[in-house]
Amino acid sequence: MTQPLDAQGKSVRDRPVVSPAAADSERTARRRALLEWIAVHSLGVAAALFFTLPFVFVVLTSLMSDQQALTRDLLPDTWEWSNYRQVLDTPGFLTWWKNTLIYAGLGTVLTVVSSIPVAYALAKFRFRGRNLALMLVISMMMLPPQVVVIPMYLFWAKQMDLSGSLWPLIIPMAFGDAFSIFLLRQFLTTIPNEYLDAARVDGCGELRTLLRVVLPMAKPGIAAVALFQFFYAWNDYFGPQIYASENPAAWTLSYGLESFKGAHHTDWNLTMAATVLVMAPVILVFFFAQKAFVEGVTLTGVKG
């Protein structure tokens, strides 16, 4: 007698018998997994919209006409790309851009170069007073910059005669930064000492070990520190206000944007266009370097 076969050519009698209770339990588990997936992704979509919608609103407003920007419209009737050209043609805007690039770029390089040797010494050297030195670095992180702004201003403006420029903000970065030193030190402690010992056995000195062994392995941590410093300098408003406010030729984008907004307080489309031009470089830098940034920040907390 021929046995009934299923679509795959197997005997129906060979199938495992599933009880109704087991089938109901499986359907319940699938339904629960689907609901959990929807809940998790709904929260993620809601959080993404919460952070993205303000930026979308700024971009859309920057592309409106002067009259439409004063209404409640959300979408532009005509896409006014000329608003960005008008902002770039504003006297001084490109100078602010250049000053910001110099401040953020040179400051980032100086901070990273000066912080790496200190962090390496605190992470890998054994010397008397190392814990005290680390506590001093941490205490400097807790010191608000407003506490020392008056003596620092008197030094740079009266003694060094550098007021009206960005050099009082750039030069101190050549002597290290407490937060950068601490973050790099936390990352360098995750590098096994066996690599350093092997390099020393091969005849490498401490400087060569740092350059040839430590730095290639510390690229994520260095990238995280560099991005933190770049973002800080690019968005810094307090420092340029203290030292460069008297000289418009030394203004940065963050400080110049305040002046631009005052001059165009009714032209919201131009103000939003200037805001987009200020934010765009930071967003692009983070977009292309986010992998190294997240990896560096994550690994700094592995051990300390």
Secondary structure, DSSP 8 states (H G I E B T S, - for coil): ----B-TTS-BGGGS----HHHHHHHHHHHHHHHHHHHHHHHHHHHHHHHHHHHHHHHHHHHTS-TTGGGSS-SS-SS--THHHHHHHTSTTHHHHHHHHHHHHHHHHHHHHHHHHHHHHHHHH---TTHHHHHHHHHHHHHS-GGGSHHHHHIIIIIIS--TTSSHHHHGGGGG--HHHHHHHHHHHTTS-HHHHHHHHHTT--HHHHIIIIIHHHTHHHHHHHHHHHHHHHHH--HHHHHHSTT-GGG--HHHHHHHHHHHTTT-HHHHHHHHHHHHHHHHHHHHHHHHHHHHHHHHTTS--
